[in-house]
């Protein structure tokens, strides 16, 4: 199981959307880690620029 987790953590995401907020220096990302059978797993992140 540890080997499977390591392989998942080292794999690049399937899709990454990145944007910059036009009013602040914030940057954002929407990440899709995996696409399997019509289901997607991932999340969103915001960081100060």
HTML snippet that shows the backbone in 3Dmol.js (N, CA, C, O; Angstrom):
<script src="https://3Dmol.org/build/3Dmol-min.js"></script>
<div id="view" style="width:600px;height:400px;position:relative"></div>
<script>
const pdb = `
ATOM      1  N   UNK A   1       0.824  -1.194   0.000  1.00  0.00           N
ATOM      2  CA  UNK A   1       0.000   0.000   0.000  1.00  0.00           C
ATOM      3  C   UNK A   1       0.871   1.262   0.000  1.00  0.00           C
ATOM      4  O   UNK A   1       0.566   2.232  -0.693  1.00  0.00           O
ATOM      5  N   UNK A   2       1.948   1.240   0.777  1.00  0.00           N
ATOM      6  CA  UNK A   2       2.862   2.395   0.820  1.00  0.00           C
ATOM      7  C   UNK A   2       3.415   2.693  -0.573  1.00  0.00           C
ATOM      8  O   UNK A   2       3.564   3.856  -0.947  1.00  0.00           O
ATOM      9  N   UNK A   3       3.720   1.644  -1.338  1.00  0.00           N
ATOM     10  CA  UNK A   3       4.243   1.807  -2.696  1.00  0.00           C
ATOM     11  C   UNK A   3       3.209   2.497  -3.596  1.00  0.00           C
ATOM     12  O   UNK A   3       3.564   3.377  -4.380  1.00  0.00           O
ATOM     13  N   UNK A   4       1.942   2.105  -3.487  1.00  0.00           N
ATOM     14  CA  UNK A   4       0.883   2.737  -4.285  1.00  0.00           C
ATOM     15  C   UNK A   4       0.733   4.217  -3.937  1.00  0.00           C
ATOM     16  O   UNK A   4       0.564   5.052  -4.826  1.00  0.00           O
ATOM     17  N   UNK A   5       0.795   4.540  -2.650  1.00  0.00           N
ATOM     18  CA  UNK A   5       0.680   5.930  -2.218  1.00  0.00           C
ATOM     19  C   UNK A   5       1.852   6.757  -2.752  1.00  0.00           C
ATOM     20  O   UNK A   5       1.660   7.880  -3.218  1.00  0.00           O
ATOM     21  N   UNK A   6       3.040   6.212  -2.686  1.00  0.00           N
ATOM     22  CA  UNK A   6       4.219   6.914  -3.204  1.00  0.00           C
ATOM     23  C   UNK A   6       4.090   7.169  -4.696  1.00  0.00           C
ATOM     24  O   UNK A   6       4.395   8.267  -5.161  1.00  0.00           O
ATOM     25  N   UNK A   7       3.645   6.179  -5.449  1.00  0.00           N
ATOM     26  CA  UNK A   7       3.458   6.356  -6.898  1.00  0.00           C
ATOM     27  C   UNK A   7       2.432   7.445  -7.186  1.00  0.00           C
ATOM     28  O   UNK A   7       2.629   8.252  -8.095  1.00  0.00           O
ATOM     29  N   UNK A   8       1.329   7.480  -6.416  1.00  0.00           N
ATOM     30  CA  UNK A   8       0.297   8.504  -6.598  1.00  0.00           C
ATOM     31  C   UNK A   8       0.852   9.899  -6.296  1.00  0.00           C
ATOM     32  O   UNK A   8       0.607  10.844  -7.047  1.00  0.00           O
ATOM     33  N   UNK A   9       1.596  10.022  -5.202  1.00  0.00           N
ATOM     34  CA  UNK A   9       2.135  11.323  -4.804  1.00  0.00           C
ATOM     35  C   UNK A   9       3.157  11.863  -5.806  1.00  0.00           C
ATOM     36  O   UNK A   9       3.284  13.077  -5.962  1.00  0.00           O
ATOM     37  N   UNK A  10       3.878  10.985  -6.478  1.00  0.00           N
ATOM     38  CA  UNK A  10       4.918  11.404  -7.419  1.00  0.00           C
ATOM     39  C   UNK A  10       4.391  11.649  -8.830  1.00  0.00           C
ATOM     40  O   UNK A  10       5.103  12.199  -9.670  1.00  0.00           O
ATOM     41  N   UNK A  11       3.147  11.242  -9.096  1.00  0.00           N
ATOM     42  CA  UNK A  11       2.567  11.406 -10.427  1.00  0.00           C
ATOM     43  C   UNK A  11       2.081  12.842 -10.630  1.00  0.00           C
ATOM     44  O   UNK A  11       1.484  13.440  -9.735  1.00  0.00           O
ATOM     45  N   UNK A  12       2.345  13.380 -11.814  1.00  0.00           N
ATOM     46  CA  UNK A  12       1.878  14.736 -12.139  1.00  0.00           C
ATOM     47  C   UNK A  12       0.353  14.743 -12.287  1.00  0.00           C
ATOM     48  O   UNK A  12      -0.225  13.734 -12.691  1.00  0.00           O
ATOM     49  N   UNK A  13      -0.315  15.870 -11.965  1.00  0.00           N
ATOM     50  CA  UNK A  13      -1.765  15.960 -12.131  1.00  0.00           C
ATOM     51  C   UNK A  13      -2.174  15.814 -13.593  1.00  0.00           C
ATOM     52  O   UNK A  13      -1.390  16.103 -14.497  1.00  0.00           O
ATOM     53  N   UNK A  14      -3.403  15.365 -13.817  1.00  0.00           N
ATOM     54  CA  UNK A  14      -3.946  15.245 -15.172  1.00  0.00           C
ATOM     55  C   UNK A  14      -4.164  16.627 -15.791  1.00  0.00           C
ATOM     56  O   UNK A  14      -3.778  16.868 -16.935  1.00  0.00           O
ATOM     57  N   UNK A  15      -4.796  17.544 -15.018  1.00  0.00           N
ATOM     58  CA  UNK A  15      -5.143  18.881 -15.521  1.00  0.00           C
ATOM     59  C   UNK A  15      -4.890  19.907 -14.413  1.00  0.00           C
ATOM     60  O   UNK A  15      -5.234  19.673 -13.255  1.00  0.00           O
ATOM     61  N   UNK A  16      -4.287  21.041 -14.774  1.00  0.00           N
ATOM     62  CA  UNK A  16      -4.081  22.142 -13.829  1.00  0.00           C
ATOM     63  C   UNK A  16      -4.549  23.435 -14.492  1.00  0.00           C
ATOM     64  O   UNK A  16      -4.084  23.788 -15.575  1.00  0.00           O
ATOM     65  N   UNK A  17      -5.475  24.140 -13.833  1.00  0.00           N
ATOM     66  CA  UNK A  17      -5.901  25.473 -14.260  1.00  0.00           C
ATOM     67  C   UNK A  17      -5.265  26.460 -13.291  1.00  0.00           C
ATOM     68  O   UNK A  17      -5.414  26.319 -12.077  1.00  0.00           O
ATOM     69  N   UNK A  18      -4.562  27.450 -13.810  1.00  0.00           N
ATOM     70  CA  UNK A  18      -3.931  28.455 -12.959  1.00  0.00           C
ATOM     71  C   UNK A  18      -4.423  29.836 -13.371  1.00  0.00           C
ATOM     72  O   UNK A  18      -4.583  30.115 -14.560  1.00  0.00           O
ATOM     73  N   UNK A  19      -4.662  30.696 -12.392  1.00  0.00           N
ATOM     74  CA  UNK A  19      -5.087  32.048 -12.718  1.00  0.00           C
ATOM     75  C   UNK A  19      -4.475  33.038 -11.728  1.00  0.00           C
ATOM     76  O   UNK A  19      -4.038  32.665 -10.640  1.00  0.00           O
ATOM     77  N   UNK A  20      -4.457  34.313 -12.134  1.00  0.00           N
ATOM     78  CA  UNK A  20      -3.994  35.421 -11.298  1.00  0.00           C
ATOM     79  C   UNK A  20      -5.158  36.374 -11.092  1.00  0.00           C
ATOM     80  O   UNK A  20      -5.840  36.753 -12.044  1.00  0.00           O
ATOM     81  N   UNK A  21      -5.380  36.756  -9.847  1.00  0.00           N
ATOM     82  CA  UNK A  21      -6.446  37.699  -9.528  1.00  0.00           C
ATOM     83  C   UNK A  21      -6.061  39.083 -10.039  1.00  0.00           C
ATOM     84  O   UNK A  21      -4.964  39.563  -9.755  1.00  0.00           O
ATOM     85  N   UNK A  22      -6.946  39.724 -10.787  1.00  0.00           N
ATOM     86  CA  UNK A  22      -6.633  41.024 -11.398  1.00  0.00           C
ATOM     87  C   UNK A  22      -6.631  42.176 -10.392  1.00  0.00           C
ATOM     88  O   UNK A  22      -6.088  43.240 -10.688  1.00  0.00           O
ATOM     89  N   UNK A  23      -7.225  41.989  -9.209  1.00  0.00           N
ATOM     90  CA  UNK A  23      -7.299  43.075  -8.228  1.00  0.00           C
ATOM     91  C   UNK A  23      -6.270  42.949  -7.108  1.00  0.00           C
ATOM     92  O   UNK A  23      -6.007  43.923  -6.403  1.00  0.00           O
ATOM     93  N   UNK A  24      -5.694  41.779  -6.938  1.00  0.00           N
ATOM     94  CA  UNK A  24      -4.683  41.560  -5.898  1.00  0.00           C
ATOM     95  C   UNK A  24      -3.521  40.785  -6.523  1.00  0.00           C
ATOM     96  O   UNK A  24      -3.498  40.537  -7.729  1.00  0.00           O
ATOM     97  N   UNK A  25      -2.574  40.414  -5.691  1.00  0.00           N
ATOM     98  CA  UNK A  25      -1.450  39.614  -6.194  1.00  0.00           C
ATOM     99  C   UNK A  25      -1.688  38.119  -6.004  1.00  0.00           C
ATOM    100  O   UNK A  25      -0.779  37.313  -6.199  1.00  0.00           O
ATOM    101  N   UNK A  26      -2.925  37.745  -5.620  1.00  0.00           N
ATOM    102  CA  UNK A  26      -3.222  36.336  -5.357  1.00  0.00           C
ATOM    103  C   UNK A  26      -3.176  35.506  -6.635  1.00  0.00           C
ATOM    104  O   UNK A  26      -3.524  35.977  -7.718  1.00  0.00           O
ATOM    105  N   UNK A  27      -2.739  34.267  -6.482  1.00  0.00           N
ATOM    106  CA  UNK A  27      -2.745  33.290  -7.573  1.00  0.00           C
ATOM    107  C   UNK A  27      -3.603  32.112  -7.130  1.00  0.00           C
ATOM    108  O   UNK A  27      -3.685  31.807  -5.940  1.00  0.00           O
ATOM    109  N   UNK A  28      -4.241  31.453  -8.091  1.00  0.00           N
ATOM    110  CA  UNK A  28      -5.097  30.319  -7.762  1.00  0.00           C
ATOM    111  C   UNK A  28      -4.880  29.160  -8.700  1.00  0.00           C
ATOM    112  O   UNK A  28      -4.430  29.329  -9.833  1.00  0.00           O
ATOM    113  N   UNK A  29      -5.211  27.959  -8.206  1.00  0.00           N
ATOM    114  CA  UNK A  29      -5.097  26.747  -9.000  1.00  0.00           C
ATOM    115  C   UNK A  29      -6.308  25.859  -8.757  1.00  0.00           C
ATOM    116  O   UNK A  29      -6.773  25.732  -7.624  1.00  0.00           O
ATOM    117  N   UNK A  30      -6.811  25.257  -9.801  1.00  0.00           N
ATOM    118  CA  UNK A  30      -7.781  24.168  -9.700  1.00  0.00           C
ATOM    119  C   UNK A  30      -7.068  22.960 -10.295  1.00  0.00           C
ATOM    120  O   UNK A  30      -6.641  22.984 -11.449  1.00  0.00           O
ATOM    121  N   UNK A  31      -6.946  21.908  -9.497  1.00  0.00           N
ATOM    122  CA  UNK A  31      -6.144  20.748  -9.895  1.00  0.00           C
ATOM    123  C   UNK A  31      -7.017  19.506  -9.951  1.00  0.00           C
ATOM    124  O   UNK A  31      -7.764  19.220  -9.015  1.00  0.00           O
ATOM    125  N   UNK A  32      -6.922  18.772 -11.047  1.00  0.00           N
ATOM    126  CA  UNK A  32      -7.571  17.468 -11.171  1.00  0.00           C
ATOM    127  C   UNK A  32      -6.453  16.439 -11.183  1.00  0.00           C
ATOM    128  O   UNK A  32      -5.697  16.331 -12.148  1.00  0.00           O
ATOM    129  N   UNK A  33      -6.362  15.682 -10.090  1.00  0.00           N
ATOM    130  CA  UNK A  33      -5.294  14.694  -9.961  1.00  0.00           C
ATOM    131  C   UNK A  33      -5.537  13.469 -10.822  1.00  0.00           C
ATOM    132  O   UNK A  33      -4.613  12.963 -11.459  1.00  0.00           O
ATOM    133  N   UNK A  34      -6.769  12.990 -10.847  1.00  0.00           N
ATOM    134  CA  UNK A  34      -7.064  11.757 -11.569  1.00  0.00           C
ATOM    135  C   UNK A  34      -8.406  11.852 -12.276  1.00  0.00           C
ATOM    136  O   UNK A  34      -9.325  12.515 -11.795  1.00  0.00           O
ATOM    137  N   UNK A  35      -8.511  11.191 -13.411  1.00  0.00           N
ATOM    138  CA  UNK A  35      -9.768  11.045 -14.144  1.00  0.00           C
ATOM    139  C   UNK A  35     -10.009   9.549 -14.308  1.00  0.00           C
ATOM    140  O   UNK A  35      -9.258   8.874 -15.013  1.00  0.00           O
ATOM    141  N   UNK A  36     -11.045   9.028 -13.668  1.00  0.00           N
ATOM    142  CA  UNK A  36     -11.327   7.599 -13.726  1.00  0.00           C
ATOM    143  C   UNK A  36     -12.821   7.366 -13.894  1.00  0.00           C
ATOM    144  O   UNK A  36     -13.606   7.716 -13.013  1.00  0.00           O
ATOM    145  N   UNK A  37     -13.212   6.790 -14.993  1.00  0.00           N
ATOM    146  CA  UNK A  37     -14.607   6.402 -15.194  1.00  0.00           C
ATOM    147  C   UNK A  37     -15.607   7.526 -14.997  1.00  0.00           C
ATOM    148  O   UNK A  37     -16.676   7.301 -14.428  1.00  0.00           O
ATOM    149  N   UNK A  38     -15.289   8.732 -15.454  1.00  0.00           N
ATOM    150  CA  UNK A  38     -16.211   9.845 -15.327  1.00  0.00           C
ATOM    151  C   UNK A  38     -16.130  10.585 -14.008  1.00  0.00           C
ATOM    152  O   UNK A  38     -16.839  11.572 -13.813  1.00  0.00           O
ATOM    153  N   UNK A  39     -15.274  10.128 -13.088  1.00  0.00           N
ATOM    154  CA  UNK A  39     -15.115  10.802 -11.800  1.00  0.00           C
ATOM    155  C   UNK A  39     -13.749  11.475 -11.743  1.00  0.00           C
ATOM    156  O   UNK A  39     -12.765  10.947 -12.259  1.00  0.00           O
ATOM    157  N   UNK A  40     -13.699  12.636 -11.117  1.00  0.00           N
ATOM    158  CA  UNK A  40     -12.438  13.368 -10.990  1.00  0.00           C
ATOM    159  C   UNK A  40     -12.134  13.604  -9.515  1.00  0.00           C
ATOM    160  O   UNK A  40     -13.040  13.802  -8.706  1.00  0.00           O
ATOM    161  N   UNK A  41     -10.871  13.580  -9.184  1.00  0.00           N
ATOM    162  CA  UNK A  41     -10.433  13.891  -7.826  1.00  0.00           C
ATOM    163  C   UNK A  41      -9.418  15.018  -7.886  1.00  0.00           C
ATOM    164  O   UNK A  41      -8.557  15.025  -8.766  1.00  0.00           O
ATOM    165  N   UNK A  42      -9.501  15.961  -6.977  1.00  0.00           N
ATOM    166  CA  UNK A  42      -8.556  17.077  -6.982  1.00  0.00           C
ATOM    167  C   UNK A  42      -8.973  18.121  -5.971  1.00  0.00           C
ATOM    168  O   UNK A  42      -9.561  17.786  -4.943  1.00  0.00           O
ATOM    169  N   UNK A  43      -8.678  19.389  -6.246  1.00  0.00           N
ATOM    170  CA  UNK A  43      -9.050  20.443  -5.319  1.00  0.00           C
ATOM    171  C   UNK A  43      -8.648  21.805  -5.834  1.00  0.00           C
ATOM    172  O   UNK A  43      -8.110  21.935  -6.934  1.00  0.00           O
ATOM    173  N   UNK A  44      -8.914  22.826  -5.026  1.00  0.00           N
ATOM    174  CA  UNK A  44      -8.540  24.191  -5.385  1.00  0.00           C
ATOM    175  C   UNK A  44      -7.574  24.726  -4.343  1.00  0.00           C
ATOM    176  O   UNK A  44      -7.602  24.315  -3.183  1.00  0.00           O
ATOM    177  N   UNK A  45      -6.728  25.636  -4.761  1.00  0.00           N
ATOM    178  CA  UNK A  45      -5.761  26.256  -3.862  1.00  0.00           C
ATOM    179  C   UNK A  45      -5.658  27.738  -4.201  1.00  0.00           C
ATOM    180  O   UNK A  45      -5.721  28.115  -5.371  1.00  0.00           O
ATOM    181  N   UNK A  46      -5.502  28.572  -3.188  1.00  0.00           N
ATOM    182  CA  UNK A  46      -5.233  30.004  -3.387  1.00  0.00           C
ATOM    183  C   UNK A  46      -4.018  30.352  -2.548  1.00  0.00           C
ATOM    184  O   UNK A  46      -3.898  29.927  -1.399  1.00  0.00           O
ATOM    185  N   UNK A  47      -3.117  31.131  -3.135  1.00  0.00           N
ATOM    186  CA  UNK A  47      -1.911  31.564  -2.431  1.00  0.00           C
ATOM    187  C   UNK A  47      -1.700  33.053  -2.676  1.00  0.00           C
ATOM    188  O   UNK A  47      -1.972  33.561  -3.763  1.00  0.00           O
ATOM    189  N   UNK A  48      -1.218  33.734  -1.665  1.00  0.00           N
ATOM    190  CA  UNK A  48      -0.859  35.134  -1.818  1.00  0.00           C
ATOM    191  C   UNK A  48       0.285  35.219  -2.821  1.00  0.00           C
ATOM    192  O   UNK A  48       1.210  34.409  -2.764  1.00  0.00           O
ATOM    193  N   UNK A  49       0.241  36.190  -3.742  1.00  0.00           N
ATOM    194  CA  UNK A  49       1.231  36.296  -4.816  1.00  0.00           C
ATOM    195  C   UNK A  49       2.616  36.650  -4.367  1.00  0.00           C
ATOM    196  O   UNK A  49       3.522  36.763  -5.192  1.00  0.00           O
TER     197      UNK A  49
END
`;
const viewer = $3Dmol.createViewer("view");
viewer.addModel(pdb, "pdb");
viewer.setStyle({}, {cartoon: {color: "spectrum"}});
viewer.zoomTo();
viewer.render();
</script>
